[in-house]
């Protein structure tokens, strides 16, 4: 019997328009199985979906860099792992020097920071519905209170993205986690920020066995989560190779693959 479901958001729970379908909402609620979003997104980008699903369980943001609960008083942080400021500066220097066409931005708990409005930033703004805060990164990173949880890089060139992944991977000396979450997005977090770490936190909190847990995902950053659970379910639209880690393959994200997976593979009396 499945006692907890974990789900990625973009490319998985959300449709191509970055919205959750009413059918997904209905089936998740009817299942009465505790449900945790496990996303590269920030808490502010997860709020709409949390509210629609009426989730009270701990949620996982920034690929595991932040575990939190949304309460009436705001965001309650349960566990956090920010990126060292020196690492943020090094990544930005490399991107600006070698990849001038790549869009770059930073996230703290409540803000999405950009230095300029370019094609990638406008694309993300249209998809996510968030408004970036334009700021000088040098000044931002000099502030002792600044905590950066994610660096987001966007490229619309397949060849450039491949090179970018290699470059950022070589830059990583064990302090960073570099994940390509979709065709155009590369997200960098603390090395401690792993989706599996967030799953483990909730597993320990609720005394769950591996077979008690199921997870839905579509990207490379979902692999550590999928390996943690007894029932890994992968979307039909998954990136190449991800389906190799599935117990089941469900429909794609534009055809309510999460709802279909719950109904077909997980639904049992609860």
Long-range contacts (C-beta under 8 A, 24 or more apart in sequence): 1-212, 1-268, 1-269, 1-270, 2-33, 2-212, 2-213, 2-214, 2-231, 2-266, 2-268, 3-33, 3-34, 3-206, 3-208, 3-212, 3-213, 4-33, 4-34, 4-35, 4-36, 4-57, 4-202, 4-203, 4-206, 4-208, 4-212, 4-213, 4-214, 5-31, 5-33, 5-34, 5-35, 5-36, 5-213, 5-214, 5-215, 5-216, 5-262, 5-266, 6-36, 6-38, 6-60, 6-199, 6-202, 6-213, 6-214, 6-215, 6-216, 6-225, 6-229, 7-35, 7-36, 7-37, 7-38, 7-215, 7-216, 7-217, 7-258, 8-37, 8-38, 8-39, 8-216, 8-217, 8-218, 8-219, 8-221, 8-222, 8-225, 9-37, 9-39, 9-41, 9-46, 9-49, 10-39, 10-40, 10-41, 10-181, 10-182, 11-181, 11-182, 11-218, 11-219, 11-235, 11-237, 11-238, 11-253, 12-216, 12-217, 12-218, 12-222, 12-235, 12-253, 12-257, 12-258, 13-37, 13-49, 13-216, 13-253, 13-258, 14-49, 14-253, 15-253, 15-254, 16-253, 16-254, 17-127, 18-127, 18-128, 18-129, 20-49, 20-52, 20-53, 21-256, 21-259, 23-256, 23-259, 24-256, 24-258, 24-259, 25-52, 25-53, 26-259, 27-256, 27-258, 27-259, 27-262, 27-263, 28-53, 28-258, 28-259, 28-262, 29-53, 29-54, 31-262, 31-266, 31-267, 31-270, 32-270, 33-262, 33-266, 33-270, 34-206, 36-60, 36-198, 36-202, 38-64, 38-195, 38-198, 38-199, 38-215, 38-217, 38-222, 38-225, 39-63, 40-150, 40-179, 40-181, 40-185, 40-187, 40-189, 40-221, 41-128, 42-107, 42-109, 42-112, 42-149, 42-150, 43-68, 43-70, 43-75, 43-109, 43-110, 44-110, 44-112, 44-130, 45-128, 45-130, 57-202, 58-201, 58-202, 58-205, 60-195, 60-198, 60-199, 60-201, 60-202, 61-149, 62-107, 62-149, 62-150, 62-189, 62-193, 63-150, 63-177, 63-179, 63-181, 63-187, 63-189, 63-193, 63-194, 63-195, 63-221, 64-189, 64-192, 64-193, 64-194, 64-195, 64-196, 64-197, 64-198, 65-149, 65-150, 65-189, 65-190, 65-192, 65-193, 66-109, 66-149, 66-193, 67-198, 67-201, 67-202, 75-109, 77-109, 78-201, 79-201, 80-147, 80-149, 81-149, 81-189, 81-190, 81-192, 81-193, 82-147, 82-148, 82-149, 82-190, 83-148, 83-149, 83-150, 83-151, 83-175, 83-176, 83-188, 83-189, 83-190, 84-175, 84-190, 85-141, 85-146, 85-148, 87-175, 87-176, 88-141, 88-148, 88-151, 89-141, 90-171, 91-151, 91-168, 91-171, 91-176, 91-188, 92-137, 92-151, 94-167, 94-168, 94-171, 95-153, 95-164, 98-167, 99-153, 99-155, 99-160, 99-163, 99-164, 99-167, 101-155, 101-157, 101-160, 102-153, 102-154, 102-155, 102-160, 102-164, 103-152, 103-153, 103-154, 103-155, 104-151, 104-152, 104-153, 104-154, 105-132, 105-151, 105-152, 106-137, 106-140, 106-148, 106-150, 106-151, 106-152, 107-148, 107-149, 107-150, 107-151, 107-152, 108-146, 108-147, 108-148, 108-149, 109-147, 109-149, 113-137, 113-140, 119-156, 120-154, 120-155, 120-156, 120-184, 121-154, 123-154, 123-184, 124-152, 124-154, 149-189, 149-190, 149-193, 150-187, 150-188, 150-189, 151-187, 151-188, 151-189, 152-185, 152-186, 152-187, 152-188, 153-185, 153-186, 153-187, 153-188, 154-184, 154-185, 154-186, 155-184, 155-186, 156-184, 158-183, 161-186, 179-219, 179-220, 179-221, 180-219, 180-220, 180-221, 180-239, 181-219, 181-220, 181-221, 182-219, 182-239, 183-239, 187-221, 194-224, 195-221, 195-222, 195-224, 195-225, 196-224, 196-225, 196-227, 196-228, 198-225, 199-225, 199-228, 199-229, 200-228, 203-228, 214-265, 214-266, 216-250, 216-257, 216-258, 216-261, 217-242, 218-242, 218-253, 231-265, 231-266, 233-261, 233-265
